[in-house]
Amino acid sequence: MELRVLSRLMKMINSNSLEEANKALYAVSALIRNNLTSQELFYAEAGGWMLQVDYLRFIIMLILF
């Protein structure tokens, strides 16, 4: 986590590219799974809010495309 990978991936989740956003979300989930320190960093960077917003964005994109 010294390289701020989690922070960079969380920014990539907001990409306009659905493929890039999905890959970044998958990578974030792999990083924080069973890792309490990473989970704390995730929530410190508004991860909970981001999941709600991205879930809604994903549903809208499915409907539109």
C-alpha atoms as a printed R data frame, in Angstrom:
   type eleno elety resid chain resno       x       y       z
1  ATOM     1    CA   MET     A     1   0.000   0.000   0.000
2  ATOM     2    CA   GLU     A     2   3.023   2.283   0.125
3  ATOM     3    CA   LEU     A     3   2.614   3.010  -3.568
4  ATOM     4    CA   ARG     A     4  -0.933   4.343  -3.046
5  ATOM     5    CA   VAL     A     5  -2.259   1.630  -5.351
6  ATOM     6    CA   LEU     A     6  -5.629   1.569  -3.643
7  ATOM     7    CA   SER     A     7  -6.071   5.310  -4.108
8  ATOM     8    CA   ARG     A     8  -5.179   5.092  -7.799
9  ATOM     9    CA   LEU     A     9  -7.537   2.185  -8.374
10 ATOM    10    CA   MET     A    10 -10.363   4.025  -6.639
11 ATOM    11    CA   LYS     A    11  -9.864   6.941  -9.022
12 ATOM    12    CA   MET     A    12  -9.943   4.522 -11.952
13 ATOM    13    CA   ILE     A    13 -13.328   3.225 -10.772
14 ATOM    14    CA   ASN     A    14 -14.763   6.601 -11.800
15 ATOM    15    CA   SER     A    15 -13.525   6.152 -15.354
16 ATOM    16    CA   ASN     A    16 -15.883   6.769 -18.264
17 ATOM    17    CA   SER     A    17 -14.790   3.413 -19.630
18 ATOM    18    CA   LEU     A    18 -17.010   0.695 -18.204
19 ATOM    19    CA   GLU     A    19 -14.310  -1.914 -18.827
20 ATOM    20    CA   GLU     A    20 -11.659   0.082 -16.952
21 ATOM    21    CA   ALA     A    21 -14.031   0.820 -14.072
22 ATOM    22    CA   ASN     A    22 -14.990  -2.856 -13.752
23 ATOM    23    CA   LYS     A    23 -11.367  -3.999 -13.766
24 ATOM    24    CA   ALA     A    24 -10.429  -1.388 -11.164
25 ATOM    25    CA   LEU     A    25 -13.346  -2.407  -8.926
26 ATOM    26    CA   TYR     A    26 -12.312  -6.062  -9.221
27 ATOM    27    CA   ALA     A    27  -8.724  -5.149  -8.286
28 ATOM    28    CA   VAL     A    28  -9.895  -3.108  -5.289
29 ATOM    29    CA   SER     A    29 -12.020  -5.991  -4.065
30 ATOM    30    CA   ALA     A    30  -9.009  -8.316  -4.316
31 ATOM    31    CA   LEU     A    31  -6.839  -5.871  -2.353
32 ATOM    32    CA   ILE     A    32  -9.258  -5.342   0.505
33 ATOM    33    CA   ARG     A    33 -10.534  -8.907   0.829
34 ATOM    34    CA   ASN     A    34  -9.475 -10.331   4.209
35 ATOM    35    CA   ASN     A    35  -7.172  -7.346   4.809
36 ATOM    36    CA   LEU     A    36  -8.385  -5.131   7.638
37 ATOM    37    CA   THR     A    37  -5.762  -2.423   7.043
38 ATOM    38    CA   SER     A    38  -6.747  -2.122   3.380
39 ATOM    39    CA   GLN     A    39 -10.424  -2.054   4.302
40 ATOM    40    CA   GLU     A    40  -9.774   0.841   6.671
41 ATOM    41    CA   LEU     A    41  -7.926   2.706   3.906
42 ATOM    42    CA   PHE     A    42 -10.780   1.978   1.531
43 ATOM    43    CA   TYR     A    43 -13.363   3.496   3.859
44 ATOM    44    CA   ALA     A    44 -11.038   6.399   4.732
45 ATOM    45    CA   GLU     A    45 -11.097   7.329   1.034
46 ATOM    46    CA   ALA     A    46 -14.928   7.286   0.934
47 ATOM    47    CA   GLY     A    47 -15.070   3.728  -0.363
48 ATOM    48    CA   GLY     A    48 -18.509   3.008   1.065
49 ATOM    49    CA   TRP     A    49 -19.981   6.020  -0.685
50 ATOM    50    CA   MET     A    50 -18.154   5.131  -3.881
51 ATOM    51    CA   LEU     A    51 -19.662   1.653  -3.937
52 ATOM    52    CA   GLN     A    52 -23.180   3.069  -3.692
53 ATOM    53    CA   VAL     A    53 -22.582   5.614  -6.457
54 ATOM    54    CA   ASP     A    54 -20.844   3.115  -8.748
55 ATOM    55    CA   TYR     A    55 -23.539   0.520  -8.230
56 ATOM    56    CA   LEU     A    56 -26.163   3.027  -9.339
57 ATOM    57    CA   ARG     A    57 -23.999   4.109 -12.284
58 ATOM    58    CA   PHE     A    58 -23.560   0.474 -13.304
59 ATOM    59    CA   ILE     A    59 -27.322  -0.164 -13.215
60 ATOM    60    CA   ILE     A    60 -27.990   2.965 -15.302
61 ATOM    61    CA   MET     A    61 -25.378   1.900 -17.862
62 ATOM    62    CA   LEU     A    62 -26.953  -1.554 -18.104
63 ATOM    63    CA   ILE     A    63 -30.325   0.008 -18.769
64 ATOM    64    CA   LEU     A    64 -29.042   2.494 -21.345
65 ATOM    65    CA   PHE     A    65 -26.761   0.145 -23.246
